[in-house]
Amino acid sequence: MTKKTMSTEDYLTKVSEMKTSGEKPTKLTDADFFTVARERRSVRQYNPDFIISDEDIREILEIAIQAPSSSNIQPWRFCVIKDQKAKEELLPIANNQKQIVTASVVIAVLADIEGYKKADEIYGKLVSKGIMTEEIKETYVNTIVSHYGNLDSENAIKVAMTDGGLVSMQLMLAAKAKGFDTVAMGGFDENKFVEAFNVPKNLKPVMLISLGEGAVAGFEKVRLPLDSILTWNKF
């Protein structure tokens, strides 16, 4: 093996040149979970003329936010980038990955490190449903605010980013179940994104997700054998 490397931009853009079957993404005949999970691929070539409806986007996000989160504080936030001019502005920030401008939308998933401040609102709904008493709610909320509000920056971001990853995966599976395709992207300049899109200081970028109608299927999945990564009970 040589020690040859390439720039970040080349690395991210050349992956779209990897050999594929050339066929369109699989159209699912049902939304069985195991089928959806098996057939989901990272699609980088999209039909630029396809426009996904706001209704479909909202339905996908409604399913995505059913994901679990630490203490149920739901720290995920979304910026749906659908305007073509905004996508063109994002393109160089995301190392010129062409799916930024050819997919119907790009969804920026962000983690709110101050998400715990909505604990009272969240747990108040449990009280209104008769699931929790006001007294227990107050204890829960006080504990949550005390714990998360006193985390150092590193751990606050760690918790929020973990939850951001959970909602992102659920988003991509929901999209596939509805017949759309996605690709998750971490290869972008976070600082430039924050500046260009006026991201509040309490929100930390998790990833970008292109969403639309795939034109060419992603390359075949290659995974390590399960037995090479599985340990039972203890190492």
GUVEXMI-391709 format. One record per residue (C-alpha): x, y, z; residue in three letters. Coordinates in steps of 0.5 Angstrom, whole numbers, plus 500, padded with zeros to 3 digits. Layout:
# GUVEXMI-391709
XYZALA;...
//
This chain:
# GUVEXMI-391709
500500500MET;503507498THR;503513503LYS;499517497LYS;494522500THR;489527497MET;486533499SER;479533503THR;475536497GLU;478531492ASP;477525497TYR;470528498LEU;468529491THR;472523488LYS;468518492VAL;462520487SER;466517482GLU;466510485MET;464504480LYS;456503481THR;451499477SER;449505474GLY;442503476GLU;437508480LYS;436507487PRO;431501489THR;424503489LYS;421499495LEU;415496495THR;414496502ASP;416500508ALA;418494512ASP;424496517PHE;429491515PHE;428492508THR;429500509VAL;435499513ALA;438494508ARG;436498502GLU;438505504ARG;445507501ARG;449514501SER;446517494VAL;451522491ARG;447523485GLN;440526484TYR;435528480ASN;436536480PRO;429537477ASP;426533482PHE;422538488ILE;420535494ILE;414538498SER;414541504ASP;409536506GLU;414530505ASP;420534509ILE;415535515ARG;413528515GLU;420525515ILE;422530520LEU;416528525GLU;418521524ILE;426523525ALA;424527532ILE;421520535GLN;428518536ALA;430518543PRO;435523547SER;438524553SER;433525559SER;428527553ASN;431534552ILE;430533545GLN;436538543PRO;436537536TRP;435543531ARG;434543523PHE;435548518CYS;432546511VAL;436549506ILE;432549499LYS;433555496ASP;438554490GLN;442560492LYS;443558499ALA;445551496LYS;450555492GLU;453559497GLU;453552501LEU;457548496LEU;464551497PRO;463551505ILE;462543503ALA;468542499ASN;464542493ASN;460536494GLN;455536488LYS;450533492GLN;449540495ILE;446543489VAL;443537486THR;439534491ALA;432537493SER;434540500VAL;440540504VAL;438539512ILE;443541517ALA;442538523VAL;444542529LEU;445540537ALA;443545542ASP;447545548ILE;442549551GLU;436544550GLY;435543557TYR;432549558LYS;426546554LYS;425541560ALA;419545563ASP;416545557GLU;417538555ILE;415535562TYR;409540563GLY;406536557LYS;407529561LEU;403533567VAL;397535562SER;397528560LYS;396526567GLY;402521566ILE;406525571MET;404530577THR;406537578GLU;411535584GLU;415530580ILE;415534574LYS;418540578GLU;423535581THR;425532574TYR;426539571VAL;430542577ASN;435536576THR;435536569ILE;437544569VAL;442543575SER;445537571HIS;446539564TYR;446546566GLY;453545569ASN;456541564LEU;463543562ASP;463545554SER;466538552GLU;461534555ASN;455538554ALA;457538546ILE;458530547LYS;451529549VAL;448534544ALA;452531539MET;450524541THR;443525540ASP;444529534GLY;447523531GLY;441519533LEU;436523530VAL;440524524SER;440516522MET;432516524GLN;431522519LEU;435518513MET;431511515LEU;424515514ALA;426518508ALA;428512505LYS;421509507ALA;418514503LYS;422513497GLY;427518498PHE;435518498ASP;440521502THR;447522504VAL;450524511ALA;456529510MET;461531515GLY;466534510GLY;464541511PHE;467547514ASP;463548521GLU;466555522ASN;464558515LYS;457554515PHE;456558522VAL;458564520GLU;454564513ALA;448561515PHE;447566522ASN;447559526VAL;446561534PRO;452560539LYS;448555542ASN;447551536LEU;453546534LYS;453543527PRO;452535527VAL;452534520MET;449536513LEU;444531510ILE;442531502SER;435529501LEU;432528494GLY;430523489GLU;436519487GLY;439519480ALA;444513481VAL;444508487ALA;450509492GLY;455504491PHE;454497494GLU;455496501LYS;461493504VAL;461491511ARG;466488516LEU;464481518PRO;460481524LEU;464476528ASP;470481527SER;467486531ILE;462482536LEU;464481543THR;460477548TRP;459479555ASN;467482556LYS;473483552PHE;
//
